[in-house]
Amino acid sequence: MNSDFQAVRENLFPASHGAIEDWEAFPWHRDRTNRIQAHKAHSSQAIAIDVFGTVKMSTDRDRIFDAIAARVGVAPGGPWEIALEWTDTDRLLGEPRPTQVDALAVGSKAALVIECKFTEPGGKCSQTAVLRSGERQCNGGYADQINPGNGLRGRCALTGKGIRYWEYVPKVFALDPAVDHTPCPFKADAYQWMRNAVLAAALGRHHKLQAAALAAFADHPSFPTARKAKRGLLDASLGGHAAITPISYQQITAIACHVGLDQELWTGLSAWVDRKVAMAASRKSEFQEV
């Protein structure tokens, strides 16, 4: 194994290593130079593998996910299967490049779509970005407009491209797709939470399962997603209070310690997560002071 993978292994909780079946083929998060980023102390991919990879490999997996399912309001019931960096190959939302989910857990009665964050905020919609021409494909509102990139008229540039988010939005949020919403309710980081919530709805319908979207995050006051989770990931006016449920890594390890039989494993994972969070928070603070 080359030095890159060795550094990644050292940054992952040892019990999670078995969740990576093929280290070469695994869809690692990479930078612009194609360098794997999971060796970094603040890697969101690494902490997701720490927690969900360890649960995936544990004999306590069904107990833990039954408890998580009950917590978020869907039916428990194993056996639970967990996929890391799962991609919707069925293209249920019509995306040209399907959403890659950090973790997907599927039981006999329910599916959980899990977006994982560490020190970073949620992702924003790309359609308002400035094109090379200096124009934007979307003006920031969900209102009748023409996309200068392709000449298509519609309220949402993504809908014009055949992406089906707004087909599922009414099933999850109190929003009417036939009327204008200005600014677009998903213009900022609510976009990523919406995308995961509608994917969960699409998966549930397609597989005839109850489904929920979760936002797993590292709970520390200096991290933006943690701060947002305390206030609510989505604006209350959207009506989708249960569209995506925040759950911290610390809460997950506490659940594992409570329901799991392998207490040594879960105590060790809990301490590992706490150390990572403290280290990332310390480095974030040092960076901000410079």
MARDOTI-557557 format. One record per residue (C-alpha): residue number from 1; x negated, y, z negated; chain. Coordinates in steps of 0.2 Angstrom, whole numbers. Example, Ala and Ser with C-alpha at 12.3 -4.5 7.8 and 13.67 -1.06 7.14 Angstrom:
    i     px     py     pz  ch
    1    -62    -22    -39   A
    2    -68     -5    -36   A
//
This chain:
    i     px     py     pz  ch
    1      0      0      0   A
    2     -7     17      5   A
    3    -11     31     -7   A
    4      5     40     -3   A
    5     16     25     -9   A
    6      5     23    -24   A
    7      8     41    -29   A
    8     27     38    -26   A
    9     27     22    -36   A
   10     18     31    -51   A
   11     32     44    -51   A
   12     46     31    -51   A
   13     52     21    -67   A
   14     44      4    -65   A
   15     61     -6    -66   A
   16     67      4    -51   A
   17     54     -2    -39   A
   18     63    -18    -34   A
   19     77     -7    -27   A
   20     66     -2    -13   A
   21     66    -17     -2   A
   22     55    -10     12   A
   23     44      4      7   A
   24     39      8     25   A
   25     56      9     32   A
   26     65     17     17   A
   27     72     34     22   A
   28     61     45     11   A
   29     63     63     10   A
   30     49     72     20   A
   31     42     89     22   A
   32     39     97     39   A
   33     23     88     41   A
   34     32     72     38   A
   35     24     69     21   A
   36     34     59      9   A
   37     40     71     -6   A
   38     45     58    -19   A
   39     28     59    -28   A
   40     32     76    -34   A
   41     37     79    -52   A
   42     53     88    -47   A
   43     58     76    -33   A
   44     77     74    -33   A
   45     75     58    -23   A
   46     63     51    -36   A
   47     74     54    -51   A
   48     89     47    -41   A
   49     79     31    -38   A
   50     74     31    -56   A
   51     91     30    -62   A
   52    102     22    -49   A
   53     88     10    -43   A
   54     86      4    -61   A
   55    104      1    -63   A
   56    105     -7    -46   A
   57     92    -20    -52   A
   58     99    -23    -69   A
   59    111    -37    -75   A
   60    120    -23    -84   A
   61    125    -15    -67   A
   62    143    -19    -68   A
   63    145    -14    -86   A
   64    138      3    -82   A
   65    147      7    -67   A
   66    164      1    -74   A
   67    161     14    -88   A
   68    156     27    -75   A
   69    171     23    -65   A
   70    183     24    -80   A
   71    175     41    -84   A
   72    178     49    -67   A
   73    196     42    -66   A
   74    195     27    -54   A
   75    198      9    -57   A
   76    183     -1    -64   A
   77    180    -18    -57   A
   78    164    -27    -51   A
   79    154    -34    -43   A
   80    147    -17    -40   A
   81    135    -15    -25   A
   82    123      0    -25   A
   83    115      7     -9   A
   84    102     21    -10   A
   85    101     34      4   A
   86    117     27     12   A
   87    122     33     29   A
   88    140     32     36   A
   89    137     22     51   A
   90    156     21     55   A
   91    155     40     57   A
   92    171     42     48   A
   93    170     61     48   A
   94    164     62     66   A
   95    147     70     62   A
   96    134     69     75   A
   97    121     65     61   A
   98    131     56     48   A
   99    129     63     30   A
  100    116     53     21   A
  101    122     50      3   A
  102    109     49    -11   A
  103    118     34    -19   A
  104    134     24    -15   A
  105    142     12    -27   A
  106    156      1    -21   A
  107    166    -11    -33   A
  108    181    -22    -30   A
  109    193     -8    -32   A
  110    184      9    -30   A
  111    169     18    -22   A
  112    158     31    -29   A
  113    149     44    -17   A
  114    135     51    -27   A
  115    125     67    -23   A
  116    109     69    -33   A
  117    101     85    -39   A
  118     86     90    -49   A
  119     80    107    -49   A
  120     88    113    -33   A
  121    106    120    -29   A
  122    119    113    -18   A
  123    116    114      1   A
  124    125    127     12   A
  125    133    126     29   A
  126    121    129     43   A
  127    134    137     55   A
  128    132    154     48   A
  129    113    154     51   A
  130    106    166     64   A
  131    103    157     81   A
  132     87    162     92   A
  133     99    173    102   A
  134    102    183     86   A
  135    121    177     85   A
  136    129    166     73   A
  137    140    151     77   A
  138    152    156     63   A
  139    155    173     55   A
  140    157    166     38   A
  141    176    166     38   A
  142    188    151     41   A
  143    198    162     54   A
  144    201    162     73   A
  145    184    166     82   A
  146    174    160     97   A
  147    157    151     94   A
  148    145    160    104   A
  149    134    144    105   A
  150    147    134    115   A
  151    161    146    119   A
  152    174    136    109   A
  153    188    145    100   A
  154    194    139     82   A
  155    194    143     64   A
  156    179    132     60   A
  157    164    129     71   A
  158    161    112     65   A
  159    179    107     69   A
  160    176    113     87   A
  161    162    100     87   A
  162    173     86     83   A
  163    168     85     64   A
  164    183     80     54   A
  165    180     89     37   A
  166    196    100     38   A
  167    206     84     42   A
  168    203     78     25   A
  169    202     95     16   A
  170    221     96     13   A
  171    220     79      5   A
  172    207     85     -8   A
  173    210    103    -10   A
  174    224    115    -11   A
  175    220    123      6   A
  176    231    124     22   A
  177    220    121     37   A
  178    233    130     48   A
  179    230    147     40   A
  180    215    159     38   A
  181    203    159     23   A
  182    192    173     23   A
  183    178    171     17   A
  184    177    152     21   A
  185    179    144      4   A
  186    165    132      8   A
  187    153    145     15   A
  188    140    144      0   A
  189    134    129    -10   A
  190    153    123    -11   A
  191    149    116      7   A
  192    139    102      1   A
  193    151     97    -13   A
  194    166     98     -1   A
  195    157     87     12   A
  196    154     73     -1   A
  197    172     75     -8   A
  198    180     73     10   A
  199    168     58     13   A
  200    174     50     -2   A
  201    192     52      3   A
  202    188     45     21   A
  203    179     30     13   A
  204    193     27      2   A
  205    206     27     16   A
  206    195     17     27   A
  207    191      3     15   A
  208    208      4      5   A
  209    199      8    -11   A
  210    200     22    -24   A
  211    186     34    -21   A
  212    178     48    -30   A
  213    163     60    -27   A
  214    150     63    -41   A
  215    137     76    -43   A
  216    122     68    -53   A
  217    111     81    -60   A
  218     97     84    -72   A
  219    104     94    -87   A
  220     93    109    -91   A
  221     98    127    -92   A
  222     85    132    -80   A
  223     91    121    -66   A
  224    105    129    -54   A
  225    116    114    -52   A
  226    116    111    -71   A
  227    121    129    -74   A
  228    134    127    -60   A
  229    141    111    -67   A
  230    145    120    -84   A
  231    155    133    -75   A
  232    163    121    -62   A
  233    155    116    -46   A
  234    169    122    -36   A
  235    180    138    -37   A
  236    195    134    -47   A
  237    206    143    -34   A
  238    202    128    -22   A
  239    213    117    -33   A
  240    201    102    -31   A
  241    196    102    -49   A
  242    193     83    -48   A
  243    186     83    -30   A
  244    168     80    -37   A
  245    164     76    -54   A
  246    148     82    -62   A
  247    138     69    -72   A
  248    121     72    -79   A
  249    107     59    -79   A
  250    106     61    -97   A
  251    125     56    -98   A
  252    122     41    -87   A
  253    107     34    -98   A
  254    118     37   -113   A
  255    132     27   -105   A
  256    119     13   -101   A
  257    113     13   -119   A
  258    130     12   -125   A
  259    137     -2   -114   A
  260    121    -11   -108   A
  261    114    -26   -116   A
  262     96    -22   -112   A
  263     93     -9   -125   A
  264     74     -8   -122   A
  265     76     -5   -104   A
  266     89      9   -106   A
  267     80     17   -120   A
  268     64     17   -109   A
  269     74     25    -95   A
  270     81     38   -106   A
  271     64     43   -112   A
  272     57     43    -94   A
  273     71     55    -88   A
  274     69     66   -103   A
  275     51     68   -100   A
  276     53     72    -81   A
  277     66     85    -85   A
  278     55     93    -98   A
  279     40     93    -86   A
  280     50    100    -71   A
  281     58    114    -82   A
  282     40    118    -89   A
  283     33    119    -71   A
  284     48    129    -65   A
  285     46    142    -79   A
  286     27    143    -76   A
  287     31    147    -57   A
  288     44    160    -61   A
  289     31    169    -73   A
  290     18    170    -60   A
//
